[in-house]
Amino acid sequence: MARWRYAKAPAVRRSGPPRRNVPDRGDDRGGIVYGPGVTAATFRTILPRVRRRRSPLSRWYRRNERTVLGVAGVVAFFAAWQVGSDAGLIERFFFSSPGAVLAAAVGEVQVPRFWNDVRISALELGVGSFLSLVTAVPLGIAIGWYRRVSLTLDPWLNFLQALPRVALIPLAVLWVGLGWDMKATIAFLGGFVSIIVPTVEGVRTVDQQLLDVARSFRASERRIFTSLVIPGTLPFIVTGIRLAVGRVLAGVIIAEFYAQTEGLGVLIAKAEASLQSDRMLFGVLIFTLVGIVLTEAVGYVERYLQRWRPSLDVEEGLT
């Protein structure tokens, strides 16, 4: 009796019409039917890929790729700006050049008035941000957790969301005058709304299954708050802080434009009035750098706190 043989050689079909993708009755492997003494199809062996050892420079680049590409993009932008200004493609009167902005910066930092403006703007930014944080977070948690508090304060929350904070500057001037506290008030209003809204949503989106499990084990309200609500809401709070950075900075600048007393906003306004685009762009770049640093710092904290958010994995489809 003939034996079936499988070898690494080209397959040969038997006579008759071709049959594709038809399993063979006598061959439990399926596929094309082969006669006695005819070899089967060739099977290719896939070997594991040899892992190449990367150089130290390549490993360092992969670890810091985000930073390297970000810095490269900034350097390329300023280089293109300088080349365009030197070539006459960019009008120096309106956009100046990186070299002129740097020269203006060197001149400004040697003036005592500049450091006084920096101190005032930092004070307004710090006080407004701190007050918005310590008031928006507890109030947002209360609105999101307690039903009656939510029903009472939801209309006012919607009112603050729809209200343009810039329109309150004349009222703030009547309340507290033209000092730094007026500008801190405008910064507070901008940061307050940006933080309280994500906080409320974070409390309302805490996993109900986790709350049910905690209550089934007779956990106290304090334990539920510290173990579930606060960790689950932290990423939303940090997201609100990241959104508040830009609005707080905008509030400080607009209030300083309006008051025209002290601060980096006054430096920008006076440079604009005297048609000194280099000094004006220097002040704008200071606010931009502060915003970038704060946003990156808050983003790092946000990525870190994502691990704190509790989760409950429920397998579906089990019988």
C-alpha positions, 0 to 999 in steps of 0.5 A: 500500500502506498504511503503519503509523504510530505516533503519540502518540494513544489506541489504537483496536482493530480490529473483532473480539473483544479480544485481550489480551497477544497479540503481533502477527505483523506488528508486531515490537514486540508488543502489540495489533494495529492496522489500517492508518492506526490509531495505536498506544498512547501512550508516556510519557517519564520525565524525570530528577528535578531534584535539589533543593539542600539547606540547610546545616542539612539537610546537617548533620542528615543527617551527624549524624542518629544523634547528634542522635536519640540526644541527643534521646532522652536529653533527652526521657527526663530531661525526662519524668522531671522532669515526672513527678516534679514532677507526682507521677506518679513517687515521689521517695522511690524514683526521685528526680528529675533535679534532685535527682540533679544537686544531689547530684552537685554536693555529692559532687564537692566532697568529697575522698572522692568523687575517691578513690573515682573513682580506685580504681574507675578503677584496678580497671577499667583493670587488670582490662581491660588484663590480660584483653586481653593474656592473652585475645587471644594465648591465643585465637589459639593455641587457634583456630590450633593443633589440639593446643592447642585439644584441650587447653584447650577443656574449660577454656574451656567450664568458664570460660564456665559458671562464674559469676564472682561465685561466685569473689569469696570465693576472690579475697578469700582469695587477695588480700584486700579491696583493689583487687587483688581487685576487679581480679581479678573484673573480669579474669575477666569480661573474659577470657572475653568476649574469648577466646571471640570470638577463638577463633571469629575464628581458626577462621573465617578463609577457607580459600581465602585460606589455601590461596592463601597456602600455594600461594605458599609464604608463611611461617607468620609472613606468614600470621599477619600478613597473614591471621589477625590482620587477619581476627580483629581484628573478632572481638577488638573485638567481644569487647572491646565485650561485655567492657565491661559484664561488667568494669563489673559485676565492679567494682561487685559486688566493691565491694559485697562488699568495702565498702572503697573505690570508687564501688560503696561510694558506691552501697551507703552511699547505699542504706543511708541511703535517699538515692536521689539519691546512689545514682542519681548513682553508678549514672549514673557507671557508666552513662556510663562504659559508654556512652562505652567501648561507643561508642569500641569500636564506632567501632574495630570499624567501622573495623577491618571494612575490614581483614578480607580477603575473596576474591570468587569468581564462581560459575556460570562455565563 
